[in-house]
Amino acid sequence: MNSLLKFGIIPIDYASLESAFPALRSLHDKVSDLERQEIIIRLKRGLYVVSPTISKKEISMELIANHLYGPSYVSMETALRYYGLIPERVYHTTSITFKRARVFENKFGRFNYISCQKPYFSLGINQIVHAEYAFLIATPEKALCDQIIFTPKLQLRSVRALQLYLEEDLRFDMDEFYKMDIAVFQECAAFSKKRTEINNIIKLLR
């Protein structure tokens, strides 16, 4: 078990497990045994994380999301909540990818992946670095763009409609909204299928 502690909360695959137990003849049996004892937790087939009861460390949902399916970055309401921009608790983790859309469910919850075009994907991504790990997440501006663009049937064709959506539906921190970087919205608008809505953000900021 001590050989697993070096991984901390970073998701591990079969190659990592093999390096932790190099003398084993049957890694499959060992993995099954570790799962049964709840020493490791399956995230998806072939990907695991050391149980927080063993590592004594808090699991990062954002880190798990990056590893489950990628390239991807955490976004939309998950990122807005991470930054403290909306008050509502989020019950699933949403990410953006330029690969096809996917959904994963495991012990830690539901992980949704929404597909976008490659040029748009590369805009507005932050790397959050901690002592032992790092993950990719949308900037606050990109997360708001994603929230508007990828929410089905959401149409905010006027500045007033946008403002009401922010204040009443999302309960967005408007003090922080007015500090946002217009340049990120301008970049996103150039590649967005909801250009009118993103341009309304720019108008509201001005």
Contact map, one row per residue, 1 for C-alpha under 8 A:
11111000000000000000000000000000000000100000000000000000000000000000000000000000000000000000000000000000000000000000000000000000000000000000000000000000000000000000000000000000000000000000000000000000000000
11111100000000000000000000000000000000000000000000000000000000000000000000000000000000000000000000000000000000000000000000000000000000000000000000000000000000000000000000000000000000000000000000000000000000
11111100000000000001100000000000000000000000000000000000000000000000000000000000000000000000000000000000000000000000000000000000000000000000000000000000000000000000000000000000000000000000000000000000000000
11111111000000001001000000000000000000000000000001000000000000000000000000000000000000000000000000000000000000000000000000000000000000000000000000000000000000000000000000000000000000000000000000000000000000
11111111000000000000000000000000000000000000000001000110000000000000000000000000000000000000000000000000000000000000000000000000000000000000000000000000000000000000000000000000000000000000000000000000000000
01111111000000000000000000000000000000000000000000000000000000000000000000000000000000000000000000000000000000000000000000000000000000000000000000000000000000000000000000000000000000000000000000000000000000
00011111111100000000000000000000000000000000000001000000000000000000000000000000000000000000000000000000000000000000000000000000000000000000000000000000000000000000000000000000000000000000000000000000000000
00011111110000000000000000000000000000000000000001000010100000000000000000000000000000000000000000000000000000000000000000000000000100000000000000000000000000000000000000000000000000000000000000000000000000
00000011111000000000000000000000000000000000000011010010111100000000000000000000000000000000000000000000000000000000000000000000000000000000000000000000000000000000000000000000000000000000000000000000000000
00000011111100000000000000000000000000000000000011000000000000110000000000000000000000000000000000000000000000000000000000000000000010000000000000000000000000000000000000000000000000000000000000000000000000
00000010111110000000000000000000000000000000001111000000000000010010000000000000000000000000000000000000000000000000000000000000000000000000000000000000000000000000000000000000000000000000000000000000000000
00000010011111111000000000000000000000000000001110000000000000000000000000000000000000000000000000000000000000000000000000000000000000000000000000000000000000000000000000000000000000000000000000000000000000
00000000001111111000000000000000000000000000011100000000000000000000000000000000000000000000000000000000000000000000000000000000000000000000000000000000000000000000000000000000000000000000000000000000000000
00000000000111111100000000000000000000000000011000000000000000000000000000000000000000000000000000000000000000000000000000000000000000000000000000000000000000000000000000000000000000000000000000000000000000
00000000000111111110000000000000000000000000000000000000000000000000000000000000000000000000000000000000000000000000000000000000000000000000000000000000000000000000000000000000000000000000000000000000000000
00000000000111111111000000000000000000000000000000000000000000000000000000000000000000000000000000000000000000000000000000000000000000000000000000000000000000000000000000000000000000000000000000000000000000
00010000000111111111100000100000000000000000000000000000000000000000000000000000000000000000000000000000000000000000000000000000000000000000000000000000000000000000000000000000000000000000000000000000000000
00000000000001111111110000100000000000000000000000000000000000000000000000000000000000000000000000000000000000000000000000000000000000000000000000000000000000000000000000000000000000000000000000000000000000
00000000000000111111110000000000000000000000000000000000000000000000000000000000000000000000000000000000000000000000000000000000000000000000000000000000000000000000000000000000000000000000000000000000000000
00110000000000011111110000000000000000000000000000000000000000000000000000000000000000000000000000000000000000000000000000000000000000000000000000000000000000000000000000000000000000000000000000000000000000
00100000000000001111111100100000000000000000000000000000000000000000000000000000000000000000000000000000000000000000000000000000000000000000000000000000000000000000000000000000000000000000000000000000000000
00000000000000000111111100000000000000000000000000000000000000000000000000000000000000000000000000000000000000000000000000000000000000000000000000000000000000000000000000000000000000000000000000000000000000
00000000000000000000111110000000000000000000000000000000000000000000000000000000000000000000000000000000000000000000000000000000000000000000000000000000000000000000000000000000000000000000000000000000000000
00000000000000000000111111100000000000000000000000000000000000000000000000000000000000000000000000000000000000000000000000000000000000000000000000000000000000000000000000000000000000000000000000000000000000
00000000000000000000001111100000000000000000000000000000000000000000000000000000000000000000000000000000000000000000000000000000000000000000000000000000000000000000000000000000000000000000000000000000000000
00000000000000000000000111111100000000000000000000000000000000000000000000000000000000000000000000000000000000000000000000000000000000000000000000000000000000000000000000000000000000000000000000000000000000
00000000000000001100100111111110000000000000000000000000000000000000000000000000000000000000000000000000000000000000000000000000000000000000000000000000000000000000000000000000000000000000000000000000000000
00000000000000000000000001111111000000000000000000000000000000000000000000000000000000000000000000000000000000000000000000000000000000000000000000000000000000000000000000000000000000000000000000000000000000
00000000000000000000000001111111100000000000000000000000000000000000000000000000000000000000000000000000000000000000000000000000000000000000000000000000000000000000000000000000000000000000000000000000000000
00000000000000000000000001111111110000000000000000000000000000000000000000000000000000000000000000000000000000000000000000000000000000000000000000000000000000000000000000000000000000000000000000000000000000
00000000000000000000000000111111111000000000000000000000000000000000000000000000000000000000000000000000000000000000000000000000000000000000000000000000000000000000000000000000000000000000000000000000000000
00000000000000000000000000011111111100000000000000000000000000000000000000000000000000000000000000000000000000000000000000000000000000000000000000000000000000000000000000000000000000000000000000000000000000
00000000000000000000000000001111111110000000000000000000000000000000000000000000000000000000000000000000000000000000000000000000000000000000000000000000000000000000000000000000000000000000000000000000000000
00000000000000000000000000000111111111110000000000000000000000000000000000000000000000000000000000000000000000000000000000000000000000000000000000000000000000000000000000000000000000000000000000000000000000
00000000000000000000000000000011111111111100000000000000000000000000000000000000000000000000000000000000000000000000000000000000000000000000000000000000000000000000000000000000000000000000000000000000000000
00000000000000000000000000000001111111100000000000000000000000000000000000000000000000000000000000000000000000000000000000000000000000000000000000000000000000000000000000000000000000000000000000000000000000
00000000000000000000000000000000111111110000000000000000000000000000000000000000000000000000000000000000000000000000000000000000000000000000000000000000000000000000000000000000000000000000000000000000000000
00000000000000000000000000000000011111111000000000100000000000000000000000000000000000000000000000000000000000000000000000000000000000000000000000000000000000000000000000000000000000000000000000000000000000
10000000000000000000000000000000011111111000000001101100000000000000000000000000000000000000000000000000000000000000000000000000000000000000000000000000000000000000000000000000000000000000000000000000000000
00000000000000000000000000000000011011111100000111100000000000000000000000000000000000000000000000000000000000000000000000000000000000000000000000000000000000000000000000000000000000000000000000000000000000
00000000000000000000000000000000001001111110000111100000000000000000000000000000000000000000000000000000001000000000000000000000000000000000000000000000000000000000000000000000000000000000000000000000000000
00000000000000000000000000000000001000011111111110000000000000000000000000000000000000000000000000000000011000000000000000000000000000000000000000000000000000000000000000000000000000000000000000000000000000
00000000000000000000000000000000000000001111101110000000000000000001000000000000000000000000000000000000111000000000000000000000000000000000000000000000000000000000000000000000000000000000000000000000000000
00000000000000000000000000000000000000000111111100000000000000000001000000000000000000000000000000000001010000000000000000000000000000000000000000000000000000000000000000000000000000000000000000000000000000
00000000000000000000000000000000000000000111111000000000000000000000000000000000000000000000000000000000000000000000000000000000000000000000000000000000000000000000000000000000000000000000000000000000000000
00000000000011000000000000000000000000000101111100000000000000000000000000000000000000000000000000000000000000000000000000000000000000000000000000000000000000000000000000000000000000000000000000000000000000
00000000001111000000000000000000000000000111111110000000000000000001000000000000000000000000000000000000000000000000000000000000000000000000000000000000000000000000000000000000000000000000000000000000000000
00000000001110000000000000000000000000011111011111000000000000000000000000000000000000000000000000000000000000000000000000000000000000000000000000000000000000000000000000000000000000000000000000000000000000
00000000111100000000000000000000000000011110001111100000000000000000000000000000000000000000000000000000000000000000000000000000000000000000000000000000000000000000000000000000000000000000000000000000000000
00011011111000000000000000000000000000111000000111110110000000000000000000000000000000000000000000000000000000000000000000000000000000000000000000000000000000000000000000000000000000000000000000000000000000
00000000000000000000000000000000000001111000000011111110000000000000000000000000000000000000000000000000000000000000000000000000000000000000000000000000000000000000000000000000000000000000000000000000000000
00000000100000000000000000000000000000000000000001111111111000000000000000000000000000000000000000000000000000000000000000000000000000000000000000000000000000000000000000000000000000000000000000000000000000
00000000000000000000000000000000000000100000000000111111100000000000000000000000000000000000000000000000000000000000000000000000000000000000000000000000000000000000000000000000000000000000000000000000000000
00001000000000000000000000000000000000100000000001111111000000000000000000000000000000000000000000000000000000000000000000000000000000000000000000000000000000000000000000000000000000000000000000000000000000
00001001100000000000000000000000000000000000000001111111100000000000000000000000000000000000000000000000000000000000000000000000000000000000000000000000000000000000000000000000000000000000000000000000000000
00000000000000000000000000000000000000000000000000011111110000000000000000000000000000000000000000000000000000000000000000000000000000000000000000000000000000000000000000000000000000000000000000000000000000
00000001100000000000000000000000000000000000000000011011111000000000000000000000000000000000000000000000000000000000000000000000000000000000000000000000000000000000000000000000000000000000000000000000000000
00000000100000000000000000000000000000000000000000010001111100000000000000000000000000000000000000000000000000000000000000000000000000000000000000000000000000000000000000000000000000000000000000000000000000
00000000100000000000000000000000000000000000000000010000111110000000000000000000000000000000000000000000000000000000000000000000000000000000000000000000000000000000000000000000000000000000000000000000000000
00000000100000000000000000000000000000000000000000000000011111110000000000000000000000000000000000000000000000000000000000000000000000000000000000000000000000000000000000000000000000000000000000000000000000
00000000000000000000000000000000000000000000000000000000001111111000000000000000000000000000100000000000000100000000000000000000000000000000000000000000000000000000000000000000000000000000000000000000000000
00000000000000000000000000000000000000000000000000000000000111111100000001000000000000000000100000000000000000000000000000000000000000111000000000000000000000000000000000000000000000000000000000000000000000
00000000010000000000000000000000000000000000000000000000000111111110000000000000000000000000000000000000000000000000000000000000000011110000000000000000000000000000000000000000000000000000000000000000000000
00000000011000000000000000000000000000000000000000000000000111111111000000000000000000000000000000000000000000000000000000000000000000000000000000000000000000000000000000000000000000000000000000000000000000
00000000000000000000000000000000000000000000000000000000000011111111100111000000000000000000101000000000000000100000000000000000000000000000000000000000000000000000000000000000000000000000000000000000000000
00000000000000000000000000000000000000000000000000000000000001111111111111000000000000000000000000000000000000000000000000000000000000110000000000000000000000000000000000000000000000000000000000000000000000
00000000001000000000000000000000000000000000000000000000000000111111110000000000000000000000000000000000000000000000000000000000000000000000000000000000000000000000000000000000000000000000000000000000000000
00000000000000000000000000000000000000000011001000000000000000011111110000000000000000000000000000000001000000000000000000000000000000000000000000000000000000000000000000000000000000000000000000000000000000
00000000000000000000000000000000000000000000000000000000000000001111111100000000000000000000000000000000000000001000000000000000000000000000000000000000000000000000000000000000000000000000000000000000000000
00000000000000000000000000000000000000000000000000000000000000000111111110000000000000000000000010100000000000000000000000000000000000000000000000000000000000000000000000000000000000000000000000000000000000
00000000000000000000000000000000000000000000000000000000000000000100111110000000000000000000000011100000000000000000000000000000000000000000000000000000000000000000000000000000000000000000000000000000000000
00000000000000000000000000000000000000000000000000000000000000001100111111000000000000000000001111000000000000001000000000000000000000010000000000000000000000000000000000000000000000000000000000000000000000
00000000000000000000000000000000000000000000000000000000000000001100011111100000000000000000001110000000000000000000000000001000000000111100000000000000000000000000000000000000000000000000000000000000000000
00000000000000000000000000000000000000000000000000000000000001001100000111110110000000000000111100000000000000000000000000000000000000011100000000000000000000000000000000000000000000000000000000000000000000
00000000000000000000000000000000000000000000000000000000000000000000000011111111000000000000011100000000000000000000000000000000000000001100011001100000000000000000000000000000000000000000000000000000000000
00000000000000000000000000000000000000000000000000000000000000000000000001111111000000000000011000000000000000000000000000000000000000000000001111100000000000000000000000000000000000000000000000000000000000
00000000000000000000000000000000000000000000000000000000000000000000000000111111100001000100010000000000000000000000000000000000000000000000001000100000000000000000000000000000000000000000000000000000000000
00000000000000000000000000000000000000000000000000000000000000000000000001111111110000000101110000000000000000000000000000000000000000000000000000000000000000000000000000000000000000000000000000000000000000
00000000000000000000000000000000000000000000000000000000000000000000000001111111111000000000000000000000000000000000000000000000000000001111001000000000000000000000000000000000000000000000000000000000000000
00000000000000000000000000000000000000000000000000000000000000000000000000111111111111000000000000000000000000000000000000000000000000000001001100000000000000000000000000000000000000000000000000000000000000
00000000000000000000000000000000000000000000000000000000000000000000000000001111111111111100000000000000000000000000000000000000000000000000000000000000000000000000000000000000000000000000000000000000000000
00000000000000000000000000000000000000000000000000000000000000000000000000000111111110000000000000000000000000000000000000000000000000000000000000000000000000000000000000000000000000000000000000000000000000
00000000000000000000000000000000000000000000000000000000000000000000000000000011111110000000000000000000000000000000000000000000000000000001000000000000000000000000000000000000000000000000000000000000000000
00000000000000000000000000000000000000000000000000000000000000000000000000000001111111100000000000000000000000000000000000000000000000000000000000000000000000000000000000000000000000000000000000000000000000
00000000000000000000000000000000000000000000000000000000000000000000000000000001111111100000000000000000000000000000000000000000000000000000000000000000000000000000000000011001000000000000000000000000000000
00000000000000000000000000000000000000000000000000000000000000000000000000001001100111110000000000000000000000000000000000000000000000000000000000000000000000000000000001111000000000000000000000000000000000
00000000000000000000000000000000000000000000000000000000000000000000000000000000100111111000000000000000000000000000000000000000000000000000000000000000000000000000000000110000000000000000000000000000000000
00000000000000000000000000000000000000000000000000000000000000000000000000000000100001111100000000000000000000000000000000000000000000000000000000000000000000000000000000000000000000000000000000000000000000
00000000000000000000000000000000000000000000000000000000000000000000000000000000100000111110000000000000000000000000000000000000000000000000000000000000000000000000000000000000000000000000000000000000000000
00000000000000000000000000000000000000000000000000000000000000000000000000001100100000011111100000000000000000000000000000000000000000000000000000000000000000000000000000000000000000000000000000000000000000
00000000000000000000000000000000000000000000000000000000000000000000000000000000000000001111100000000000000011000000000000000000000000000000000000000000000000000000000000000000000000000000000000000000000000
00000000000000000000000000000000000000000000000000000000000000000000000000000100000000000111110000000000000011110000000000000000000000000000000000000000000000000000000000000000000000000000000000000000000000
00000000000000000000000000000000000000000000000000000000000011001000000001000100000000000111111000000000000011110000000000000000000000000000000000000000000000000000000000000000000000000000000000000000000000
00000000000000000000000000000000000000000000000000000000000000000000000001111100000000000001111100000000000000111100000000000000000000000000000000000000000000000000000000000000000000000000000000000000000000
00000000000000000000000000000000000000000000000000000000000000001000000111110000000000000000111110000000000000111100000000000000000000000000000000000000000000000000000000000000000000000000000000000000000000
00000000000000000000000000000000000000000000000000000000000000000000000111100000000000000000011111000000000000001111000010000000000000000000000000000000000000000000000000000000000000000000000000000000000000
00000000000000000000000000000000000000000000000000000000000000000000011110000000000000000000001111111000000000001111000010000000000000000000000000000000000000000000000000000000000000000000000000000000000000
00000000000000000000000000000000000000000000000000000000000000000000001100000000000000000000000111110000000000000011110010000000000000000000000000000000000000000000000000000000000000000000000000000000000000
00000000000000000000000000000000000000000000000000000000000000000000011000000000000000000000000011111000000000000011000000000000000000000000000000000000000000000000000000000000000000000000000000000000000000
00000000000000000000000000000000000000000000000000000000000000000000000000000000000000000000000011111100000000000110000000000000000000000000000000000000000000000000000000000000000000000000000000000000000000
00000000000000000000000000000000000000000000000000000000000000000000000000000000000000000000000010111110000000011110000000000000000000000000000000000000000000000000000000000000000000000000000000000000000000
00000000000000000000000000000000000000000000000000000000000000000000000000000000000000000000000000011111000000011100000000000000000000000000000000000000000000000000000000000000000000000000000000000000000000
00000000000000000000000000000000000000000000000000000000000000000000000000000000000000000000000000001111100001111000000000000000000000000000000000000000000000000000000000000000000000000000000000000000000000
00000000000000000000000000000000000000000001000000000000000000000001000000000000000000000000000000000111110001110000000000000000000000000000000000000000000000000000000000000000000000000000000000000000000000
00000000000000000000000000000000000000000010000000000000000000000000000000000000000000000000000000000011111111100000000000000000000000000000000000000000000000000000000000000000000000000000000000000000000000
00000000000000000000000000000000000000000111000000000000000000000000000000000000000000000000000000000001111111000000000000000000000000000000000000000000000000000000000000000000000000000000000000000000000000
00000000000000000000000000000000000000001110000000000000000000000000000000000000000000000000000000000000111110000000000000000000000000000000000000000000000000000000000000000000000000000000000000000000000000
00000000000000000000000000000000000000000000000000000000000010000000000000000000000000000000000000000000111111000000000000000000000000000000000000000000000000000000000000000000000000000000000000000000000000
00000000000000000000000000000000000000000000000000000000000000000000000000000000000000000011100000000000111111100000000000000000000000000000000000000000000000000000000000000000000000000000000000000000000000
00000000000000000000000000000000000000000000000000000000000000000000000000000000000000000011100000000011110111110000000000000000000000000000000000000000000000000000000000000000000000000000000000000000000000
00000000000000000000000000000000000000000000000000000000000000001000000000000000000000000001111000000011100011111000000000000000000000000000000000000000000000000000000000000000000000000000000000000000000000
00000000000000000000000000000000000000000000000000000000000000000000000000000000000000000001111000001111000001111100000000000000000000000000000000000000000000000000000000000000000000000000000000000000000000
00000000000000000000000000000000000000000000000000000000000000000000100100000000000000000000011110001110000000111110000000000000000000000000000000000000000000000000000000000000000000000000000000000000000000
00000000000000000000000000000000000000000000000000000000000000000000000000000000000000000000011110011100000000011111000000000000000000000000000000000100000000000000000000000000000000000000000000000000000000
00000000000000000000000000000000000000000000000000000000000000000000000000000000000000000000000111111000000000001111100000000000000000000000000000000000000000000000000000000000000000000000000000000000000000
00000000000000000000000000000000000000000000000000000000000000000000000000000000000000000000000111100000000000000111110110000000000000000000000000000000000000000000000000000000000000000000000000000000000000
00000000000000000000000000000000000000000000000000000000000000000000000000000000000000000000000001000000000000000011111110000000000000000000000000000000000000000000000000000000000000000000000000000000000000
00000000000000000000000000000000000000000000000000000000000000000000000000000000000000000000000001000000000000000001111111000000000000000000000000000000000000000000000000000000000000000000000000000000000000
00000000000000000000000000000000000000000000000000000000000000000000000000000000000000000000000000000000000000000000111111100000000000000000000000000000000000000000000000000000000000000000001000000000000000
00000000000000000000000000000000000000000000000000000000000000000000000000000000000000000000000000000000000000000001111111100000000000000000000000000000000000000000000000000000000000000001001100000000000000
00000000000000000000000000000000000000000000000000000000000000000000000000000000000000000000000111000000000000000001111111100000000000000000000000000000000000000000000000000000000000000000000000000000000000
00000000000000000000000000000000000000000000000000000000000000000000000000000000000000000000000000000000000000000000011111111000000000000000000000000000000000000000000000000000000000000000000000000000000000
00000000000000000000000000000000000000000000000000000000000000000000000000000000000000000000000000000000000000000000001111111000000000000000010000000000000000000000000000000000000000010011000000000000000000
00000000000000000000000000000000000000000000000000000000000000000000000000000000000000000000000000000000000000000000000001111100000000000110110000000000000000000000000000000000000000010000000000000000000000
00000000000000000000000000000000000000000000000000000000000000000000000010000000000000000000000000000000000000000000000001111110000000011110010000000000000000000000000000000000000000000000000000000000000000
00000000000000000000000000000000000000000000000000000000000000000000000000000000000000000000000000000000000000000000000000011111000000011110000000000000000000000000000000000000000000000000000000000000000000
00000000000000000000000000000000000000000000000000000000000000000000000000000000000000000000000000000000000000000000000000001111100001111000000000000000000000000000000000000000000000000000000000000000000000
00000000000000000000000000000000000000000000000000000000000000000000000000000000000000000000000000000000000000000000000000000111110001111000000000000000000000000000000000000000000000000000000000000000000000
00000000000000000000000000000000000000000000000000000000000000000000000000000000000000000000000000000000000000000000000000000011111011100000000000000000000000000000000000000000000000000000000000000000000000
00000000000000000000000000000000000000000000000000000000000000000000000000000000000000000000000000000000000000000000000000000001111111000000000000000000000000000000000000000000000000000000000000000000000000
00000000000000000000000000000000000000000000000000000000000000000000000000000000000000000000000000000000000000000000000000000000111110000000000000000000000000000000000000000000000000000000000000000000000000
00000001000000000000000000000000000000000000000000000000000000000000000000000000000000000000000000000000000000000000000000000000011111000000000000000000000000000000000000000000000000000000000000000000000000
00000000010000000000000000000000000000000000000000000000000000100000000000000000000000000000000000000000000000000000000000000000111111100000000000000000000000000000000000000000000000000000000000000000000000
00000000000000000000000000000000000000000000000000000000000000100000000000000000000000000000000000000000000000000000000000000011110111110000000000000000000000000000000000000000000000000000000000000000000000
00000000000000000000000000000000000000000000000000000000000001100100000010000000000000000000000000000000000000000000000000000011100011111000000000000000000000000000000000000000000000000000000000000000000000
00000000000000000000000000000000000000000000000000000000000001100100000111000000000000000000000000000000000000000000000000001111000001111100000000000000000000000000000000000000000000000000000000000000000000
00000000000000000000000000000000000000000000000000000000000001000000000011100010000000000000000000000000000000000000000000001111000000111110000000000000000000000000000000000000000000000000000000000000000000
00000000000000000000000000000000000000000000000000000000000000000000000011100010000000000000000000000000000000000000000000011100000000011111111000000000000000000000000000000000000000000000000000000000000000
00000000000000000000000000000000000000000000000000000000000000000000000000000010000000000000000000000000000000000000000000011100000000001111111000000000000000000000000000000000000000000000000000000000000000
00000000000000000000000000000000000000000000000000000000000000000000000000000011001000000000000000000000000000000000000000000000000000000111111100000000000000000000000000000000000100000000000000000000000000
00000000000000000000000000000000000000000000000000000000000000000000000000000000000000000000000000000000000000000000000000010000000000000111111110000000000000000000000000000000000110011000000000000000000000
00000000000000000000000000000000000000000000000000000000000000000000000000100000000000000000000000000000000000000000000000111000000000000111111111000000000000000000000000000000000000011001000000000000000000
00000000000000000000000000000000000000000000000000000000000000000000000000111011000000000000000000000000000000000000000000000000000000000111111111100000000000000000000000000000000000000000000000000000000000
00000000000000000000000000000000000000000000000000000000000000000000000000010001000000000000000000000000000000000000000000000000000000000001111111110000000000000000000000000000000000000000000000000000000000
00000000000000000000000000000000000000000000000000000000000000000000000000010000000000000000000000000000000000000000000000000000000000000000111111111000000000000000000000000000000000001001000000000100000000
00000000000000000000000000000000000000000000000000000000000000000000000000110000000000000000000000000000000000000000000000000000000000000000011111111110000000000000000000000000000000000000000000000000000000
00000000000000000000000000000000000000000000000000000000000000000000000000111000000000000000000000000000000000000000000000000000000000000000001111111110000000000000000000000000000000000000000000000000000000
00000000000000000000000000000000000000000000000000000000000000000000000000000000000000000000000000000000000000000000000000000000000000000000000111111110010000000000000000000000000000000000000000001000000000
00000000000000000000000000000000000000000000000000000000000000000000000000000000000000000000000000000000000000000000000000000000000000000000000011111111010000000000000000000000000000000000000111000000000000
00000000000000000000000000000000000000000000000000000000000000000000000000000000000000000000000000000000000000000100000000000000000000000000000001111111000000000000000000000000000000000000000000000000000000
00000000000000000000000000000000000000000000000000000000000000000000000000000000000000000000000000000000000000000000000000000000000000000000000001111111110000000000000000000000000000000000000000000000000000
00000000000000000000000000000000000000000000000000000000000000000000000000000000000000000000000000000000000000000000000000000000000000000000000000001111110000000000000000000000000000000000000000000000000000
00000000000000000000000000000000000000000000000000000000000000000000000000000000000000000000000000000000000000000000000000000000000000000000000000000011111000000000000000000000000000000000000000000000000000
00000000000000000000000000000000000000000000000000000000000000000000000000000000000000000000000000000000000000000000000000000000000000000000000000011011111100000000000000000000000000000000000000000000000000
00000000000000000000000000000000000000000000000000000000000000000000000000000000000000000000000000000000000000000000000000000000000000000000000000000000111110000000000000000000000000000000000000001000000000
00000000000000000000000000000000000000000000000000000000000000000000000000000000000000000000000000000000000000000000000000000000000000000000000000000000011111101100100000000000000000000000000000011000000000
00000000000000000000000000000000000000000000000000000000000000000000000000000000000000000000000000000000000000000000000000000000000000000000000000000000001111101100000000000000000000000000000000011001000000
00000000000000000000000000000000000000000000000000000000000000000000000000000000000000000000000000000000000000000000000000000000000000000000000000000000000111111100000000000000000000000000000000001001000000
00000000000000000000000000000000000000000000000000000000000000000000000000000000000000000000000000000000000000000000000000000000000000000000000000000000000111111110000000000000000000000000000000000001101100
00000000000000000000000000000000000000000000000000000000000000000000000000000000000000000000000000000000000000000000000000000000000000000000000000000000000001111111000000000000000000000000000000000000000000
00000000000000000000000000000000000000000000000000000000000000000000000000000000000000000000000000000000000000000000000000000000000000000000000000000000000111111111100000000000000000000000000000000000000000
00000000000000000000000000000000000000000000000000000000000000000000000000000000000000000000000000000000000000000000000000000000000000000000000000000000000111111111110000000000000000000000000000001001100000
00000000000000000000000000000000000000000000000000000000000000000000000000000000000000000000000000000000000000000000000000000000000000000000000000000000000000111111111000000000000000000000000000000000000100
00000000000000000000000000000000000000000000000000000000000000000000000000000000000000000000000000000000000000000000000000000000000000000000000000000000000000011111111110000000000000000000000000000000000000
00000000000000000000000000000000000000000000000000000000000000000000000000000000000000000000000000000000000000000000000000000000000000000000000000000000000100001111111111000000000000000000000000000000000000
00000000000000000000000000000000000000000000000000000000000000000000000000000000000000000000000000000000000000000000000000000000000000000000000000000000000000000111111111110100000000000000000000000000000000
00000000000000000000000000000000000000000000000000000000000000000000000000000000000000000000000000000000000000000000000000000000000000000000000000000000000000000011111111111100000000000000000000000000000000
00000000000000000000000000000000000000000000000000000000000000000000000000000000000000000000000000000000000000000000000000000000000000000000000000000000000000000001111111110000000000000000000000000000000000
00000000000000000000000000000000000000000000000000000000000000000000000000000000000000000000000000000000000000000000000000000000000000000000000000000000000000000001111111100000000000000000000000000000000000
00000000000000000000000000000000000000000000000000000000000000000000000000000000000001000000000000000000000000000000000000000000000000000000000000000000000000000000111111110000000000000000000000000000000000
00000000000000000000000000000000000000000000000000000000000000000000000000000000000001100000000000000000000000000000000000000000000000000000000000000000000000000000011111111000000000000000000000000000000000
00000000000000000000000000000000000000000000000000000000000000000000000000000000000011100000000000000000000000000000000000000000000000000000000000000000000000000000011101111100100000000000000000000000000000
00000000000000000000000000000000000000000000000000000000000000000000000000000000000011000000000000000000000000000000000000000000000000000000000000000000000000000000001000111111100000000000000000000000000000
00000000000000000000000000000000000000000000000000000000000000000000000000000000000000000000000000000000000000000000000000000000000000000000000000000000000000000000011000011111110000000000000000000000000000
00000000000000000000000000000000000000000000000000000000000000000000000000000000000000000000000000000000000000000000000000000000000000000000000000000000000000000000000000001111111000000000000000000000000000
00000000000000000000000000000000000000000000000000000000000000000000000000000000000010000000000000000000000000000000000000000000000000000000000000000000000000000000000000001111111100000000000000000000000000
00000000000000000000000000000000000000000000000000000000000000000000000000000000000000000000000000000000000000000000000000000000000000000000000000000000000000000000000000011111111100000000000000000000000010
00000000000000000000000000000000000000000000000000000000000000000000000000000000000000000000000000000000000000000000000000000000000000000000000000000000000000000000000000000111111100000000000000000000000010
00000000000000000000000000000000000000000000000000000000000000000000000000000000000000000000000000000000000000000000000000000000000000000000000000000000000000000000000000000011111110000000000000000000000000
00000000000000000000000000000000000000000000000000000000000000000000000000000000000000000000000000000000000000000000000000000000000000000001100000000000000000000000000000000001111111000000000000000000000010
00000000000000000000000000000000000000000000000000000000000000000000000000000000000000000000000000000000000000000000000000000000000000000000100000000000000000000000000000000000001111111000000000000000000000
00000000000000000000000000000000000000000000000000000000000000000000000000000000000000000000000000000000000000000000000000000000000000000000000000000000000000000000000000000000000111111100000000000000010010
00000000000000000000000000000000000000000000000000000000000000000000000000000000000000000000000000000000000000000000000000000000000000000000000000000000000000000000000000000000000011111110000000000000000000
00000000000000000000000000000000000000000000000000000000000000000000000000000000000000000000000000000000000000000000000000110000000000000000110000000000000000000000000000000000000011111111000000000000000000
00000000000000000000000000000000000000000000000000000000000000000000000000000000000000000000000000000000000000000000000000000000000000000000110010000000000000000000000000000000000011111111100000000110110000
00000000000000000000000000000000000000000000000000000000000000000000000000000000000000000000000000000000000000000000000000000000000000000000000000000000000000000000000000000000000001111111110000000110010000
00000000000000000000000000000000000000000000000000000000000000000000000000000000000000000000000000000000000000000000000000100000000000000000000000000000000000000000000000000000000000111111111000000000000000
00000000000000000000000000000000000000000000000000000000000000000000000000000000000000000000000000000000000000000000000100100000000000000000010010000000000000000000000000000000000000011111111100000100000000
00000000000000000000000000000000000000000000000000000000000000000000000000000000000000000000000000000000000000000000000000000000000000000000000000000000000000000000000000000000000000001111111101100110000000
00000000000000000000000000000000000000000000000000000000000000000000000000000000000000000000000000000000000000000000000000000000000000000000000000000000000000000000000000000000000000000111111100100000000000
00000000000000000000000000000000000000000000000000000000000000000000000000000000000000000000000000000000000000000000001100000000000000000000000000000000000000000000000000000000000000000011111110100000000000
00000000000000000000000000000000000000000000000000000000000000000000000000000000000000000000000000000000000000000000000100000000000000000000000000001000000000000000000000000000000000000001111111100100000000
00000000000000000000000000000000000000000000000000000000000000000000000000000000000000000000000000000000000000000000000000000000000000000000000000001000000000000000000000000000000000000000001111100000000000
00000000000000000000000000000000000000000000000000000000000000000000000000000000000000000000000000000000000000000000000000000000000000000000000000001000000000000000000000000000000000000000100111111100000000
00000000000000000000000000000000000000000000000000000000000000000000000000000000000000000000000000000000000000000000000000000000000000000000000000000000000000000000000000000000000000000000111111111110000000
00000000000000000000000000000000000000000000000000000000000000000000000000000000000000000000000000000000000000000000000000000000000000000000000000000000000110000000000000000000000000000000000001111111000000
00000000000000000000000000000000000000000000000000000000000000000000000000000000000000000000000000000000000000000000000000000000000000000000000000010000001111000100000000000000000000000000000001111111100000
00000000000000000000000000000000000000000000000000000000000000000000000000000000000000000000000000000000000000000000000000000000000000000000000010000000000000000000000000000000000000001101100101111111110000
00000000000000000000000000000000000000000000000000000000000000000000000000000000000000000000000000000000000000000000000000000000000000000000000000000000000000000000000000000000000000001100100000111111111000
00000000000000000000000000000000000000000000000000000000000000000000000000000000000000000000000000000000000000000000000000000000000000000000000000000000000011100100000000000000000000000000000000011111111100
00000000000000000000000000000000000000000000000000000000000000000000000000000000000000000000000000000000000000000000000000000000000000000000000000000000000000100100000000000000000000001000000000001111111110
00000000000000000000000000000000000000000000000000000000000000000000000000000000000000000000000000000000000000000000000000000000000000000000000000000000000000000000000000000000000001001100000000000111111111
00000000000000000000000000000000000000000000000000000000000000000000000000000000000000000000000000000000000000000000000000000000000000000000000000000000000000100000000000000000000000000000000000000011111111
00000000000000000000000000000000000000000000000000000000000000000000000000000000000000000000000000000000000000000000000000000000000000000000000000000000000000100010000000000000000000000000000000000001111111
00000000000000000000000000000000000000000000000000000000000000000000000000000000000000000000000000000000000000000000000000000000000000000000000000000000000000000000000000000000110101000000000000000000111111
00000000000000000000000000000000000000000000000000000000000000000000000000000000000000000000000000000000000000000000000000000000000000000000000000000000000000000000000000000000000000000000000000000000011111
